[in-house]
Amino acid sequence: MGLINQGAQLYYNGNDYGNYQFVSLTDIINQFMLVYVGEDKIIPKAKRLDVAFHAQRALAELSFDTFKSCKAQEITVPASLQMTLPQDYVNYTKISWVDSAGIKHLLYPTNKTSNPTNPLQKSDGDFGFESIVDLTNGSTQVVMDGLFYLPYGTKVTGFQIDNVTGGPWKVIGFDHSANTTILNLQNTLTSTNFVSDVTAKEKITFSVSNNSLYPNYKDGAKVDVNAWSVSQHTITASTSDLGGLKVGMLIHDSGDVWAQGTTVVSINGTSILLSRPTLIANASPTTLSFTSLETKDSDTWSSYKSATPSENQDDYQDDTYWPMEGSRYGLDPQHAQANGSFYIDCVSGKIHFSSNISGKTVILDYISDSLGTDAEMQVHKFAEEAMYRWILHAIASGRIQTQQLVPRLKKEKFAAIRTAKLRLSNLKLEELTQILRGKSKQIKH
C-alpha cells in the first residue's frame, strides 16, 4: 500500500503543500517501537514514554544545528527601536533590514553596549527610595511632596510610622492632588489601615515586597472615571485624554475598590478593559491611578538609541568606521558596514536596534526547538535515520545491560547525523558551478 493517502486533486486544492518531505514525530516513535524494541532486538524492552522523551530531545538538538531553519518574523521597527522575541525563539541565524527592492541588508550585533538594570539610587550613591512626607494626627493620609507612582505592596518604613503607629506598613493605594501624592497604607500583619498618631514631617523609605532593590518604574497615569461595568470588565473615562495610560499598567485607587493585581488589558477610546474587574467594595466612580510595571530605560540604552550610529559617522575617534577617503589604515572589519547594529537583551526578551533602523522593515530569521506545536514536531526524511540512531544511542546509554552497545551506537549516531547534514545542505552541482564561474579558475562540466 502506498504512503500517499490522498489524490493529486485533493492535494492541490488544499494548503498542506510539500508535507510529503516530512515524517511526524509520532510516526517515528511508533516505527521505533515496532522495529527496534522487542525480543531478540537491540532494545529488548522500553517504555513508550522513554522513547518519546528521547525522540523529543533528538528533535530539539537536531533542530539547533542540523535541520534547515525556516522560521522568520518581519516587523516594522517602531520609535522605541525594540522588537519582542518570538514566543518559540531559541537563537537567531541572522537579522536584516529590507530595502524597497526586497533585498536583505545584514545587521551585525554590537558587544559594546547593553541595557543594564537601573534601580533607584539616592544622592549619596546608596540604592533606595526615600521621601519626606507629612503626617497629620488622626489622619489616614500620608502626603508626599511630588508625583509618584507606587505599586501595590510597596513597603514603607520610618521612625514615626513604625515606632509610634505600630508598623510595618505597605502601600495599598494612592491618589494625586495638585502636585502631591496621597498614600493609603495598611499594616502587613494586622491588615488595619494607617492612622497617624502625630503631626510631623517624616522621612520614610520605600522598598519592594521581596526586599530587592527598588526598581526605577517607568511611568504612571491618572484617569477620571465616569462609570464602570463589572459584568463587561470595563471602566469608562470622562475624557479621551487618558494621561499616558497604557496596556499592562497596574490599577490603584485610594478607596480600595478594585481587587489587587488588576491591570489594563486594552484601551478603546474612553473604554478601558480590565483583567480583574472584581470590586472588593461598593463605591462611586472616582479618579483612578495606574502604575507601569516596566522600569525606565537605562542611561546606556537611552544614549545608544539616541545617538547617530558610529558606522554612519565620518569620524574615526570611535575606532569603528572610516569612509573610503584614501586612508583606511586600522579599519576594524567587524565595523566596516553601514547597515546598522543590534543587541539582544536576554532579561527583557527584546532586540534593541541602532537609531538608523527606525521605521525600517526588519526580518528576524531564527531557530526554534521544533517542539512548540504538534504541527512543528516533524522530521525531514533526509534526517529520519539520524533520529532512530539518536534514540537508540540515548536509550542504550542509560541502561547498564546495554553498555557494550554504546560505542557502536555512538559511531552510528554521528555517522547518521553527518549524512543528514550533507543531505540537508542541499548542494547542487549546477548552482555551485554557476557561482564558481565568477572566480579566476575556469570550471568545466
PALUMDREN-165429 format. One record per residue (C-alpha): residue number from 1; residue in one letter; y, x, z. Coordinates in Angstrom, 2 decimals. Layout:
REM PALUMDREN-165429
TORGU     k   r     north      east        up
TORGU   NUM   A         Y         X         Z
...
END
This chain:
REM PALUMDREN-165429
TORGU     k   r     north      east        up
TORGU     1   M      0.00      0.00      0.00
TORGU     2   G      3.41      1.36     -0.93
TORGU     3   L      6.12      2.21      1.58
TORGU     4   I      8.77      0.15     -0.16
TORGU     5   N      8.51     -3.42      1.02
TORGU     6   Q     11.34     -4.98     -0.97
TORGU     7   G     12.04     -5.35     -4.66
TORGU     8   A     14.75     -3.49     -6.54
TORGU     9   Q     16.85     -6.65     -6.90
TORGU    10   L     16.96     -7.20     -3.14
TORGU    11   Y     17.87     -3.57     -2.60
TORGU    12   Y     20.84     -3.58     -4.99
TORGU    13   N     22.05     -6.93     -3.68
TORGU    14   G     22.03     -5.64     -0.12
TORGU    15   N     24.11     -2.99      1.63
TORGU    16   D     21.47     -0.66      3.07
TORGU    17   Y     21.70      1.92      0.32
TORGU    18   G     19.97      5.29      0.46
TORGU    19   N     17.97      4.45      3.54
TORGU    20   Y     14.65      5.47      1.98
TORGU    21   Q     15.51      9.13      2.66
TORGU    22   F     15.25      8.45      6.41
TORGU    23   V     12.45      7.55      8.77
TORGU    24   S     13.20      5.78     12.05
TORGU    25   L     12.61      7.42     15.40
TORGU    26   T     10.31      4.52     16.33
TORGU    27   D      8.10      5.27     13.32
TORGU    28   I      7.97      8.95     14.25
TORGU    29   I      6.86      8.10     17.79
TORGU    30   N      4.24      5.65     16.53
TORGU    31   Q      2.87      8.11     13.98
TORGU    32   F      2.82     10.94     16.51
TORGU    33   M      0.84      8.82     18.97
TORGU    34   L     -1.58      7.89     16.19
TORGU    35   V     -2.17     11.34     14.69
TORGU    36   Y     -1.63     13.90     17.46
TORGU    37   V     -2.69     12.10     20.65
TORGU    38   G     -6.29     11.20     21.44
TORGU    39   E     -9.79     12.50     21.96
TORGU    40   D    -10.55     15.75     20.08
TORGU    41   K     -6.86     16.10     19.14
TORGU    42   I     -4.23     18.66     20.13
TORGU    43   I     -2.86     16.39     22.86
TORGU    44   P     -5.84     14.58     24.45
TORGU    45   K     -3.68     12.20     26.44
TORGU    46   A      0.03     11.44     26.59
TORGU    47   K      2.19      8.58     27.75
TORGU    48   R      4.31      6.93     25.11
TORGU    49   L      7.29      7.30     27.44
TORGU    50   D      6.85     11.09     27.48
TORGU    51   V      6.61     11.21     23.68
TORGU    52   A      9.72      9.02     23.36
TORGU    53   F     11.67     11.33     25.69
TORGU    54   H     10.79     14.48     23.75
TORGU    55   A     11.44     12.70     20.45
TORGU    56   Q     14.95     11.81     21.57
TORGU    57   R     15.58     15.35     22.78
TORGU    58   A     14.35     16.69     19.44
TORGU    59   L     16.61     14.28     17.55
TORGU    60   A     19.63     15.32     19.63
TORGU    61   E     19.01     19.06     19.31
TORGU    62   L     18.32     18.91     15.57
TORGU    63   S     21.48     16.82     15.11
TORGU    64   F     23.57     19.67     16.50
TORGU    65   D     22.57     22.46     14.10
TORGU    66   T     20.04     21.25     11.51
TORGU    67   F     20.83     17.75     10.27
TORGU    68   K     23.72     17.12      7.94
TORGU    69   S     26.72     15.71      9.78
TORGU    70   C     28.09     12.58      8.11
TORGU    71   K     30.35     11.31     10.88
TORGU    72   A     34.08     11.27     10.28
TORGU    73   Q     37.10      9.37     11.56
TORGU    74   E     40.52      9.02      9.93
TORGU    75   I     43.76      8.27     11.76
TORGU    76   T     47.48      8.48     11.16
TORGU    77   V     48.87     10.82     13.80
TORGU    78   P     51.36      8.88     15.96
TORGU    79   A     54.55     10.20     17.53
TORGU    80   S     52.56     11.15     20.63
TORGU    81   L     50.72     13.73     18.47
TORGU    82   Q     47.43     12.76     20.11
TORGU    83   M     44.11     11.47     18.84
TORGU    84   T     41.45     10.00     21.13
TORGU    85   L     38.00     11.48     20.60
TORGU    86   P     35.43      9.05     19.14
TORGU    87   Q     33.05      7.35     21.54
TORGU    88   D     29.99      9.31     20.35
TORGU    89   Y     31.80     12.64     19.89
TORGU    90   V     29.92     15.82     20.85
TORGU    91   N     31.72     18.53     18.85
TORGU    92   Y     33.82     18.85     15.71
TORGU    93   T     32.86     20.52     12.46
TORGU    94   K     36.38     20.52     11.02
TORGU    95   I     39.74     18.80     11.43
TORGU    96   S     42.06     18.47      8.46
TORGU    97   W     45.07     16.55      7.21
TORGU    98   V     45.07     14.84      3.83
TORGU    99   D     47.81     15.12      1.20
TORGU   100   S     48.90     12.48     -1.33
TORGU   101   A     46.13     13.55     -3.71
TORGU   102   G     43.46     13.05     -1.06
TORGU   103   I     42.80     16.77     -0.67
TORGU   104   K     41.95     18.07      2.78
TORGU   105   H     44.00     20.87      4.35
TORGU   106   L     42.13     22.54      7.18
TORGU   107   L     43.75     22.64     10.61
TORGU   108   Y     42.98     25.57     12.88
TORGU   109   P     42.54     25.49     16.66
TORGU   110   T     45.02     27.31     18.85
TORGU   111   N     43.92     29.00     22.06
TORGU   112   K     47.44     29.96     23.08
TORGU   113   T     48.31     26.68     24.84
TORGU   114   S     46.76     23.79     26.76
TORGU   115   N     47.59     20.66     28.75
TORGU   116   P     47.02     21.57     32.41
TORGU   117   T     47.24     19.10     35.27
TORGU   118   N     50.68     18.84     36.86
TORGU   119   P     50.58     17.41     40.38
TORGU   120   L     53.87     16.65     42.08
TORGU   121   Q     55.47     19.71     43.62
TORGU   122   K     58.15     19.92     46.30
TORGU   123   S     61.27     22.05     46.00
TORGU   124   D     59.77     24.77     48.22
TORGU   125   G     56.80     25.12     45.87
TORGU   126   D     54.26     23.30     48.01
TORGU   127   F     52.32     20.45     46.46
TORGU   128   G     53.10     16.99     47.75
TORGU   129   F     55.37     13.98     47.56
TORGU   130   E     57.94     13.36     50.29
TORGU   131   S     60.83     10.93     50.62
TORGU   132   I     63.47      9.89     53.14
TORGU   133   V     63.16      6.17     53.90
TORGU   134   D     64.99      3.61     56.02
TORGU   135   L     63.14      1.88     58.83
TORGU   136   T     64.62     -1.27     60.41
TORGU   137   N     63.41     -2.52     63.78
TORGU   138   G     61.37     -5.68     63.35
TORGU   139   S     61.36     -5.37     59.57
TORGU   140   T     58.26     -5.31     57.36
TORGU   141   Q     60.10     -3.34     54.70
TORGU   142   V     60.18      0.40     54.17
TORGU   143   V     63.12      1.17     51.88
TORGU   144   M     63.07      4.27     49.66
TORGU   145   D     66.25      5.66     48.12
TORGU   146   G     65.36      5.61     44.41
TORGU   147   L     62.97      4.00     41.97
TORGU   148   F     59.33      4.95     42.49
TORGU   149   Y     56.01      3.57     41.25
TORGU   150   L     53.22      3.97     43.78
TORGU   151   P     49.62      2.94     43.03
TORGU   152   Y     47.76      0.62     45.37
TORGU   153   G     46.15      2.52     48.23
TORGU   154   T     48.63      5.42     48.33
TORGU   155   K     48.50      6.81     51.88
TORGU   156   V     51.76      7.10     53.85
TORGU   157   T     52.24      9.36     56.88
TORGU   158   G     55.28     10.14     59.04
TORGU   159   F     56.23     10.82     62.65
TORGU   160   Q     57.78      7.44     63.42
TORGU   161   I     55.42      5.18     61.48
TORGU   162   D     52.30      6.99     62.71
TORGU   163   N     53.19      7.53     66.37
TORGU   164   V     55.39      4.54     67.09
TORGU   165   T     53.88      1.78     64.96
TORGU   166   G     50.28      2.93     65.00
TORGU   167   G     49.24      4.18     61.58
TORGU   168   P     47.56      5.24     59.34
TORGU   169   W     49.16      3.20     56.55
TORGU   170   K     48.66      2.60     52.85
TORGU   171   V     50.80      1.05     50.12
TORGU   172   I     49.65     -2.46     49.18
TORGU   173   G     52.69     -3.48     47.15
TORGU   174   F     56.26     -2.61     46.26
TORGU   175   D     59.35     -4.13     44.73
TORGU   176   H     62.64     -2.85     43.39
TORGU   177   S     66.12     -3.89     44.47
TORGU   178   A     69.11     -2.22     42.82
TORGU   179   N     68.28      1.50     42.91
TORGU   180   T     65.83      1.30     45.80
TORGU   181   T     62.10      0.78     46.19
TORGU   182   I     60.86     -1.53     48.93
TORGU   183   L     57.35     -0.76     50.16
TORGU   184   N     54.81     -3.02     51.81
TORGU   185   L     52.33     -1.16     53.98
TORGU   186   Q     49.06     -2.12     55.61
TORGU   187   N     47.07     -0.40     58.33
TORGU   188   T     43.97      1.15     56.78
TORGU   189   L     41.90      0.50     59.93
TORGU   190   T     43.02     -2.94     61.14
TORGU   191   S     44.40     -4.44     57.88
TORGU   192   T     47.56     -5.51     59.73
TORGU   193   N     50.87     -5.47     57.88
TORGU   194   F     53.52     -2.94     58.80
TORGU   195   V     56.35     -3.96     61.16
TORGU   196   S     58.80     -1.24     62.17
TORGU   197   D     59.45     -0.65     65.89
TORGU   198   V     62.58      1.49     65.31
TORGU   199   T     65.73      1.63     63.23
TORGU   200   A     65.92      5.14     61.86
TORGU   201   K     65.73      7.47     58.93
TORGU   202   E     62.19      8.68     58.44
TORGU   203   K     60.70     11.47     56.36
TORGU   204   I     57.36     10.28     55.05
TORGU   205   T     54.67     11.95     52.97
TORGU   206   F     52.60     10.24     50.30
TORGU   207   S     49.06     11.21     49.37
TORGU   208   V     46.32      9.67     47.25
TORGU   209   S     43.40      7.86     48.84
TORGU   210   N     40.87     10.66     48.22
TORGU   211   N     43.17     13.35     49.70
TORGU   212   S     43.53     15.23     46.42
TORGU   213   L     46.88     16.48     45.11
TORGU   214   Y     49.34     13.71     44.37
TORGU   215   P     49.43     13.06     40.61
TORGU   216   N     52.70     13.06     38.70
TORGU   217   Y     52.41      9.49     37.44
TORGU   218   K     53.89      8.84     34.03
TORGU   219   D     55.94      5.68     34.41
TORGU   220   G     56.07      2.10     35.59
TORGU   221   A     57.60     -1.24     34.75
TORGU   222   K     59.24     -4.25     36.37
TORGU   223   V     58.77     -7.74     34.88
TORGU   224   D     60.36    -11.06     35.85
TORGU   225   V     57.68    -13.77     35.68
TORGU   226   N     58.27    -17.44     34.87
TORGU   227   A     54.72    -18.72     35.20
TORGU   228   W     51.09    -17.76     35.29
TORGU   229   S     47.74    -19.26     34.43
TORGU   230   V     44.69    -18.18     36.38
TORGU   231   S     42.33    -20.00     34.01
TORGU   232   Q     43.81    -18.27     30.96
TORGU   233   H     44.19    -14.90     32.72
TORGU   234   T     47.86    -14.67     31.75
TORGU   235   I     51.36    -14.38     33.15
TORGU   236   T     54.46    -15.34     31.19
TORGU   237   A     57.53    -13.13     31.41
TORGU   238   S     61.03    -14.62     31.40
TORGU   239   T     62.20    -12.24     28.67
TORGU   240   S     60.68    -10.31     25.80
TORGU   241   D     62.16     -7.11     27.22
TORGU   242   L     59.27     -6.00     29.43
TORGU   243   G     60.91     -2.84     30.70
TORGU   244   G     58.33     -0.41     29.36
TORGU   245   L     55.23     -2.39     30.28
TORGU   246   K     52.11     -1.00     28.59
TORGU   247   V     48.46     -1.91     28.29
TORGU   248   G     46.42     -0.37     31.10
TORGU   249   M     49.14     -0.45     33.74
TORGU   250   L     48.16     -1.50     37.26
TORGU   251   I     49.86     -4.57     38.74
TORGU   252   H     51.55     -4.66     42.17
TORGU   253   D     53.77     -7.18     43.87
TORGU   254   S     55.47     -7.50     47.21
TORGU   255   G     53.80    -10.80     48.07
TORGU   256   D     50.19     -9.55     47.95
TORGU   257   V     49.42    -12.28     45.42
TORGU   258   W     47.24    -10.50     42.91
TORGU   259   A     43.81     -9.03     43.52
TORGU   260   Q     43.59     -5.28     43.93
TORGU   261   G     42.88     -3.41     40.69
TORGU   262   T     44.40     -5.97     38.31
TORGU   263   T     45.51     -4.27     35.07
TORGU   264   V     47.25     -5.27     31.85
TORGU   265   V     44.74     -5.94     29.05
TORGU   266   S     47.10     -6.95     26.23
TORGU   267   I     50.73     -7.91     25.58
TORGU   268   N     51.69    -10.61     23.06
TORGU   269   G     55.42    -11.24     23.18
TORGU   270   T     56.12    -12.62     26.65
TORGU   271   S     52.46    -13.45     27.32
TORGU   272   I     50.62    -10.78     29.34
TORGU   273   L     46.83    -10.89     29.62
TORGU   274   L     45.42     -9.54     32.89
TORGU   275   S     42.00     -8.12     33.66
TORGU   276   R     41.56     -9.71     37.08
TORGU   277   P     43.70    -12.82     37.39
TORGU   278   T     42.29    -13.88     40.76
TORGU   279   L     45.01    -14.95     43.20
TORGU   280   I     44.48    -13.99     46.82
TORGU   281   A     47.39    -16.18     47.97
TORGU   282   N     49.39    -19.06     46.58
TORGU   283   A     52.93    -18.07     45.71
TORGU   284   S     55.77    -18.92     43.40
TORGU   285   P     56.39    -16.86     40.25
TORGU   286   T     58.14    -13.65     41.16
TORGU   287   T     59.14    -10.22     39.95
TORGU   288   L     56.09     -8.03     39.44
TORGU   289   S     55.91     -4.26     39.43
TORGU   290   F     53.43     -2.17     37.48
TORGU   291   T     52.38      1.45     37.61
TORGU   292   S     50.86      3.61     34.93
TORGU   293   L     47.51      5.19     35.69
TORGU   294   E     48.39      8.02     33.31
TORGU   295   T     50.09     11.17     34.50
TORGU   296   K     53.13     12.76     32.94
TORGU   297   D     52.69     15.30     30.18
TORGU   298   S     52.58     18.86     31.42
TORGU   299   D     55.55     21.10     30.61
TORGU   300   T     53.20     23.21     28.49
TORGU   301   W     52.17     20.31     26.26
TORGU   302   S     55.73     18.93     26.09
TORGU   303   S     57.03     22.28     24.88
TORGU   304   Y     54.21     22.70     22.36
TORGU   305   K     54.65     19.30     20.72
TORGU   306   S     58.45     19.50     20.59
TORGU   307   A     58.69     23.00     19.10
TORGU   308   T     58.59     23.89     15.44
TORGU   309   P     55.10     25.33     14.87
TORGU   310   S     55.07     29.10     14.69
TORGU   311   E     53.22     29.02     11.38
TORGU   312   N     56.22     27.27      9.84
TORGU   313   Q     58.84     29.67     11.17
TORGU   314   D     60.41     32.56      9.27
TORGU   315   D     60.20     34.72     12.34
TORGU   316   Y     57.73     37.37     13.40
TORGU   317   Q     58.79     37.52     17.03
TORGU   318   D     55.96     35.20     17.99
TORGU   319   D     53.35     37.53     16.43
TORGU   320   T     51.82     34.78     14.32
TORGU   321   Y     53.24     34.23     10.85
TORGU   322   W     55.41     36.10      8.41
TORGU   323   P     56.07     34.66      4.93
TORGU   324   M     55.46     36.81      1.87
TORGU   325   E     58.72     38.78      1.77
TORGU   326   G     57.23     42.11      0.86
TORGU   327   S     56.47     43.14      4.41
TORGU   328   R     53.25     41.70      5.82
TORGU   329   Y     52.12     44.59      8.00
TORGU   330   G     50.38     43.36     11.13
TORGU   331   L     49.74     39.81      9.96
TORGU   332   D     47.00     38.17     12.02
TORGU   333   P     44.68     36.38      9.55
TORGU   334   Q     43.86     33.60     12.01
TORGU   335   H     47.51     32.51     11.83
TORGU   336   A     48.03     33.14      8.11
TORGU   337   Q     48.29     29.45      7.29
TORGU   338   A     50.91     26.72      7.44
TORGU   339   N     48.70     23.64      7.70
TORGU   340   G     49.21     23.11     11.42
TORGU   341   S     47.16     23.58     14.56
TORGU   342   F     45.48     21.62     17.32
TORGU   343   Y     43.66     21.94     20.60
TORGU   344   I     41.27     19.61     22.41
TORGU   345   D     41.97     18.57     25.98
TORGU   346   C     38.49     18.01     27.42
TORGU   347   V     39.84     16.36     30.59
TORGU   348   S     41.78     13.58     28.84
TORGU   349   G     39.39     13.42     25.86
TORGU   350   K     42.17     13.78     23.30
TORGU   351   I     43.09     16.07     20.42
TORGU   352   H     46.65     17.41     20.60
TORGU   353   F     48.38     18.34     17.32
TORGU   354   S     51.36     20.51     16.49
TORGU   355   S     54.60     18.73     15.59
TORGU   356   N     54.28     19.30     11.83
TORGU   357   I     51.24     16.95     11.77
TORGU   358   S     53.21     13.92     12.99
TORGU   359   G     52.77     10.95     10.65
TORGU   360   K     50.10     12.64      8.54
TORGU   361   T     46.62     11.32      7.88
TORGU   362   V     44.09     13.40      9.79
TORGU   363   I     40.31     13.40      9.34
TORGU   364   L     38.01     14.46     12.15
TORGU   365   D     34.54     15.48     10.94
TORGU   366   Y     32.33     15.65     13.99
TORGU   367   I     28.80     15.92     15.33
TORGU   368   S     27.03     13.36     17.49
TORGU   369   D     23.56     13.41     19.02
TORGU   370   S     22.28     10.52     16.82
TORGU   371   L     21.35      8.54     19.94
TORGU   372   G     24.40      6.28     20.16
TORGU   373   T     22.91      3.24     18.43
TORGU   374   D     19.50      2.15     17.15
TORGU   375   A     20.75      2.45     13.56
TORGU   376   E     21.56      6.14     14.13
TORGU   377   M     18.16      7.00     15.55
TORGU   378   Q     16.59      8.09     12.29
TORGU   379   V     15.48     11.37     10.79
TORGU   380   H     15.82     12.67      7.26
TORGU   381   K     12.41     13.05      5.65
TORGU   382   F     13.13     16.72      4.98
TORGU   383   A     13.03     17.23      8.76
TORGU   384   E     10.23     14.84      9.71
TORGU   385   E      7.68     17.62     10.13
TORGU   386   A     10.13     19.54     12.33
TORGU   387   M     10.27     16.53     14.65
TORGU   388   Y      6.48     16.43     15.01
TORGU   389   R      6.28     20.17     15.69
TORGU   390   W      9.11     19.94     18.24
TORGU   391   I      7.40     17.12     20.15
TORGU   392   L      4.05     18.92     20.07
TORGU   393   H      5.52     22.13     21.47
TORGU   394   A      7.53     20.27     24.15
TORGU   395   I      4.54     18.31     25.44
TORGU   396   A      2.20     21.30     25.41
TORGU   397   S      4.79     23.46     27.21
TORGU   398   G      4.93     21.03     30.08
TORGU   399   R      1.19     20.98     30.76
TORGU   400   I     -0.98     23.59     32.44
TORGU   401   Q     -4.06     22.60     30.42
TORGU   402   T     -2.42     23.37     27.05
TORGU   403   Q     -0.57     26.63     27.82
TORGU   404   Q     -2.85     28.57     25.44
TORGU   405   L     -1.46     26.49     22.56
TORGU   406   V      2.22     27.09     23.35
TORGU   407   P      2.70     30.42     21.45
TORGU   408   R      1.16     28.98     18.28
TORGU   409   L      3.06     25.71     18.51
TORGU   410   K      6.29     27.57     19.16
TORGU   411   K      5.90     29.52     15.92
TORGU   412   E      5.08     26.35     14.01
TORGU   413   K      8.11     24.62     15.51
TORGU   414   F     10.56     27.34     14.43
TORGU   415   A      8.97     27.56     11.00
TORGU   416   A      9.32     23.81     10.52
TORGU   417   I     12.96     23.87     11.68
TORGU   418   R     13.73     26.75      9.31
TORGU   419   T     12.15     24.84      6.43
TORGU   420   A     14.17     21.75      7.34
TORGU   421   K     17.41     23.75      7.36
TORGU   422   L     16.67     25.16      3.92
TORGU   423   R     15.88     21.74      2.52
TORGU   424   L     18.89     20.06      4.10
TORGU   425   S     21.25     22.82      2.95
TORGU   426   N     20.97     21.09     -0.43
TORGU   427   L     21.39     24.23     -2.52
TORGU   428   K     21.31     23.54     -6.26
TORGU   429   L     20.91     26.29     -8.83
TORGU   430   E     23.35     24.76    -11.32
TORGU   431   E     26.05     24.34     -8.68
TORGU   432   L     25.63     27.91     -7.42
TORGU   433   T     25.75     29.21    -10.96
TORGU   434   Q     28.98     27.35    -11.67
TORGU   435   I     30.60     28.83     -8.57
TORGU   436   L     29.42     32.38     -9.28
TORGU   437   R     30.72     32.26    -12.85
TORGU   438   G     34.15     32.84    -11.37
TORGU   439   K     33.04     36.13     -9.85
TORGU   440   S     33.10     39.53    -11.53
TORGU   441   K     29.38     39.62    -12.25
TORGU   442   Q     28.17     37.60    -15.21
TORGU   443   I     25.45     35.09    -14.32
TORGU   444   K     22.82     34.26    -16.91
TORGU   445   H     20.39     31.42    -16.56
END
